[in-house]
């Protein structure tokens, strides 16, 4: 048996199927031009761009390749799925999609069979939907004490310490040196009672009273309300906070051991709608092993629960979860109760979110198919 030169999904480029004689890899990197007044434009790097691989070759049916090699590839391409691309030395190129296939035939034998078939295959890189923190201005980097903690970690003593190092006595000391009594003293000299007194004279109750009339709870209440709207309701921000917080610490560590990354755990936390359900929901699929009642429940859905748990132990948890979710689409409330107990509503939420949760798990289709064959056998 000949060793394949390349493999795209389940298709092997070997001597029986044919092999390319040339591979070209074209990678682009995005730089945006920023205009500057009376100066040459600046260039801003905004991240990697598109990538494509071109495979060129010639088949000689009977020696290398078959008459229907390109037809087999067209059947794969029309499915519209990203495929894992590797070479015979074990290099993994990632997931790629077939964008274009070209075929040219020549030197025909009697009956119309070509003795020489040229081909050109254009692959485009299928980038995973998991941007690195540095690639997005909206990336969430958990900080123990929020922005203040991040500043304290980056600048010894935080912002106040940095100002203290530059300005003796910090900002207040600098103002005190320039303006006797500092800013408060200067305002007190100009406005009787200072700024607070002046505002109290013009605005009954001062600025706080006015904001209290316009915004229930004043400015602080408005900000709190706005933030609750932004981070509440099971948003990605809240889900990531739950996945990295102490409440899910043990579950997150277990899930990491089963092959999940933080983004996938956060997506599951968002899907179940209650962080208390995350452990039980994943436990239903075999995160900590499968109980006899759970195994019986999975058997009703055509899934081998023990092999599902084995997939988790082998680090294939995301693939096993996506397969389990598909099987649970038609599950009755009693089956969900057997699997998740009091967390059955969370498991139902997870199944209902399957249309969006499946792609978010970003599982290699080839791995999923292999696990599917195992757990359904």
C-alpha positions, 0 to 999 in steps of 0.5 A: 500500500502506497503512502499518501502524499497529501490527504484532504478530508477522507480523500488521499492523493496517492498513486492509485488516485493520483498525486499533484506535481506542484503545490503553491501556498499563497498567504496574504497579510492585511496592511491598511494605509493611514493618511497623515498630514504633510507626511508619507502615509502610515501602514497599520497591520490589521491581521492575517488575510486570505490564504489559498493553496493550488495543487497542480498535476497530471494523471496517467490513468493505469499508472497514476490516477483514475478516469474518475479521480476528478469526479470524486473530488467534485462530489466532495466539493459540492458538499460545501464542507471545510476539510482537514488538509495534511501531508504524508509527513504529518504536517497539519495545514488546518481546514480548507475548502475546495473553491475551484477544480479544473480538468483538462484531458488529452491523448485519447484512447479508443472509446474516449478514455483520456490517457493524460488528465491535467488538473488544477485544484484551488483550496481556500483556508477556512479560518476558525471563528476564534480570534486571538485576543490580540486580533480583536479590540473587543477581546475579553481578557479576564482581570481579577480587579478589572481595569484597575487590576490590569493597570496595577499589573502593567504599571507598578502602583497603577496609574496613581503610581505612574503619575507619582513617579512622573509628578512629585506628589502625583497630580494633586501635588503638581496642581498644589505646586502651581495653584495654592490650595490646588484646584479646590482652593482655586475654585474656592477663591473664585466661586464662594463655596467652590464648584459644589456651592456654585452648582447648588446655587444654580441647580437645586440639589446640585448636579446630583439632584438634577441627575437624580431627576433625569436618571433614576438612581442618578449617574451611578444608577444609569451606568449600572443599568447600562452595564447590566443591559450590556453584560446581562442576559447570558451574553458572551461576556457573562458566559466567559466570566462564568467559564473563568470564574470560581463557580465553574472552576472545577468543571472548567478544568475537567472540561479542558481535560476533555478537549474543550477550550475556554471559548467552547465552555463559554458557549456551552455556559451561554447555551444552558442559560444557567451556570449551575447547569453546565456541569450537569449538562456536560456530565450527561455526555460523559464528562465524569463517566456515565451512570447506568441510568444515563447509559440506558437513556443514551441507548434509547437514542441509539448512542453507546454512553460508555463509548461517549464517556471514553471519547471525553476521556480521550480529549474528544469531548467537543466532537462527542458533545456535538454528536450527542446534541444531534441525538437529543433533538427528539429526546422526551422530557423523561429521557432528559430527566434521566440524563441531567436530573434537576438540570434537565431544563439546561440540557433542553436549552443546550439542545435548542441552541444546537443550530448555533452551538454546533458551529461554535464548537468548531469541531473537525468534521473528520474527527466528528465522523470517527467519534460518531462511528464509535459511539453509535456502534 
